[in-house]
Amino acid sequence: MVQDLVETFSFNARRIARKLAHFVGVLNREDLNYQADSLREIAAKNRTIYQRLRKELEDLTNHGHYLMTSLQNPDANLMQKFAVQILCKQLDQVCCGSNFLLTHN
């Protein structure tokens, strides 16, 4: 039971990491030779995608913190706790680091 929760959390963390990496890759590839109206549409689309990804990331981070508290039971082994703790720390860094994208672009 505990192992299933840890594996699901780990899978979801990898999934959101791939989505974020893809999104950043698309942003880095985008051609800026568009008309002003097109740029507004693209910016609106990108904001919507960013907000959705941000919500997924926040939900996953909250789930990780909840999982950490549930791993205090005796069924959880040290490696499970350690894996979730590392992922939570990385998610926290991404959450804080993602504010950089908003303030420096």
Order of alpha helices (4+ residues) and beta strands (2+ residues): alpha-alpha-alpha
